[in-house]
Amino acid sequence: MAHDPVEPASLKEKMEALDRRVFQLWKTLTFLSLALTAGLAIVLLPEILRSHERSQPTPQLVIGLLVLVTLLNIYLWKQREFLQQTREVMLRERTRRELAEALAVIDPLTDSFNRRYMETVVAKEVSRADRLGATLVFMMIDVDDFRSVNTRFGHPVGDRILCDVAELLKQSCRLSDTVVRYGGDEFLVLLSGSSEADAHRVVQRIQDRANAWNQNNPMEGYRLGLSCGLALYTKGARVNELIEQADQKMYEAKATRQKASAASAG
């Protein structure tokens, strides 16, 4: 059966209301069971005593009350089943929505966040930095000479390298940091609560892991290199300008690395 879509906030409210109804139903069932049991005892005890003196049972009264209790319990049990089924439908709907939302902000190749999520997380981190006076660093990372990988080794190898780079970045950062696939072979990392000195230490960890990758994944004629650029957020700064600044410093680092590589080769 198709169900009308429900907004996440409304779905949560309906789930909470349903849980309250289930709890209220169990309270009602318990209260009525105790009340009917007490009523049966109060009503039947004198009759049982009198019928015992007269040696006459009172089956009609006993049967009638038992039928009443049975019907009431059946009704309450049916209500419980209905509420439980409704709750399961809502849970499936909430799970479907959460999965859809998660997939919408995750890059399917690298399992890092995508550009769609970037705007949300940047706004949140900037607001947090302004509110708490915390530090925030934007880091741009680019894979050196990535085009040659796809040309020489094929796109599957290029995809594997991008996945490895994303994992390498996550391992080099903290859980509170955010790794975003900015586009192609570029990644943006938000280092929350990090100073510029902290960010440089992250860059060093990234380079160390890139060197370890080269040792463990030798590819003839190719060596993984990652160029990084940093920009420190200050209150009131424009996010787009910070990203451009980090991007520019990343290209400057790439040019320096290329010169050093050419000098060593010469």
N, C-alpha and C positions, 0 to 999 in steps of 0.2 A: 504494500500500500504506500502510495506517495504521501509525503508529509510536506506541508508548507515550510519554507525556510524560516528559521528563527534567528534573530540577531543574537550574537554571543552573550551580551548583557542580559537580554530578555530570557535566553535559554537558561542562564545561571539562576535567575530569579525563579523561573518555573521549576527548576530542579530543587531549589531550596523550599519552595512552597509544597512541592510533592513530598519531600522528606518530612515536612511538618505534618502533612496529612497522614502519612504512614504512621508516624509516631502517635498522633492523636487517635488513630484507629486502634492501635494496640492498647492505648490507655483506656479507650472506651470498651474494648473487648474484655480487658482485665476487670474493669469496674463492674460491667454488667454481669460477668460470670460470677464475681464475688457476691453481687447484690442478689442475683437469682438463687445462688446457692444458699445465702442467708434467708431469702424469702421462702425457699422450699423448706428449709429447716423450721422456720417459724410457723408456716402454715401446716406442714405435715405432722410435726411433732404432737400437737394436741389431738389431731385426727387419728394418728397412729395409737396414741394412748387410749382415746375413746374407743377406737375400733378393737383394740386389744381387749378392753374390758367387755365389749359387746361381742368379741370374736368375729367382727365384720371388717374386712379389708376395705380400703378406699382406692381401688385401682384406677377409677376414672380420673380422679384428681391428680394422682401421681403421673399417670400417662399424659394427661393434658399439659402439665407443667414441664415434663421431660420433652415433649414434642415442641413446646414453645422455646425451651432452651436450645434444642437441636436446630430449629429453624433460624433462630437468631445467630447462632454460631456459623451456620452455613452462609447466611447473608453476609456476615462480617468477613468470613473467609473469602467469599467471592469478591468483595470489595478490595480486600488485600491483594488478591491475584490481579485485579484490574489495575490497581495502583502500581504494582510491581512491573507489570507489562508496560505501562506508560513510562515508568522510570527507565526501563531498558531501552525503549525507543529513544528517549531523550539522551541517554548515555551514548547510544550509537551515533546520534546526530551530532553531539558535542565532539566525539572522537573524530568523526568525519571532517568536521569544521577545523579542528585543531590540526589534523593532518594536512588538510588543504592549505591552511595558513602557513604551516611550516614549510611545505613544498614550494609555496609562492615566494619565499625569501631565501631559499637555499639554492646555491649553484649546483646543478645535478652532476657536474663532472668532478669538481674538487671538494664538494660537501662543505664549502665555506659559505658565508653569506654573500648575497648578490647585491647589485646596485640598487635594487628596489628597497632592500632593507637598510641600505646605507643612510638614506635620508632620515629614517626613523631613529637609528642608533646615534647618528651624529647630533641630531637635535636633543636627544636625551642626555648624551655625554656633555654637550656644551652647556645645557641647562644645569646639570649637576656641578660642573666646574664653576659656573657663575654663582650658584647658590652657596656652595661650600668653600669657594676660594681654592678649589683643587686644581692640580696641574693636569694638562692633557696634551699629548703629542700625536701629531699626524705623521705617519711613516708611509712613504710610497716605495714599493719594491718592484723591480723589473728583472725578468730573466734575460741575461745577456745572450745575444746572438741566437734568439729562439727561432727565428725564421729558418735558419740553416738546419735546425733539427727536423722540422716538418719536411723540408726539401730533401734532405739526405737520408733520413731514417723513416719518414712516413708519419702521418698524423697519429696513429696509435701510440707510437713512441713519444711523440710530443704530448699527447694527453696524459700518458703515464708520468712524464716529467712534471707536468702542471700539478697533478695529484700529489706527487712527492713533495713539490715545493710548498703546496698548501699545508701538508702535514708537517713539514719542517718548520714553517712559520708558527703553527699552533704549538708545537713543542718548544719553540724558543720564547713564547709569550706566556703570560699568566692566564688563568681562566677568566679573569675580569677584563682582559683585552679582547678586542674584536677584530677578526680577520675577514676582509671583504675581497672578493674577486672583482677588481675594479673594471677589468676588461682585457680580453686577450691574455697576455702573459704578465699583466700588471696587477698588483695586489695593494690594497690600502689597509693599514693596521692602525687602529686607535688604541693608544697606550694610555689607559685611564689611570690618573693619579701618579703618573711617571714624570720625573724631571728630565731635562735634556741629557744629563749624565746617565740616568737610568736607561734612556732610549739608546744611547751609544753602547751600553752594555748588551742590550737586546740585539743591536746590529752585530756585535762581536759574536754572540751566540749563533746568530743566523749564519755568519761566515764560517764559523767552526763546523756547523752541521753541514753546510754546503761542501766543505772540504772532505768531511767524512763520507758524504754521499758519493763524491767522485772516487774515493777509495773503494767503496763497496759496489759501485755500479760503473765500472770502467767502460767507456765508449770510445772507440778509436776515432780520433780527430775531433772529439768534443769533450769539453770540460764545463760542468755547470758553474755559472757565475751569477751572483745576485747583486744588483746595484741598489743601494738604499738612500733615500733622501728624507730629511726630518724637517718638521715645522712645529714650533711650540705655540700653543694657543694662549692668547692673552684676552682678557675680558673685552668684549666689543669687536673683536676681530671678525672679519668675514670668512666664513668657512671656505667658499670657493677660492679666495685668495690664498688661504693656507694650503689647500690642496695643490694649487698651482705652484706655490713656493716649494712644497715638498717634492713635487714633480720635477721642478727645475734643478733642485739640489741632487735629485736622483740621477738626472742626465749628466750633471757635472761629475758626479762620482763615477758614472759609466765611462765618460771620456777619460778621466784620470786612470781608470783600470785598463782601458784600451791602450793608452800611451805606455803604461807600465808593462803590459803584455808584449807590445811591439818592441819595446826596448830590450826586454829579456830575450825575445826571440832573435833580435838582431845581434 
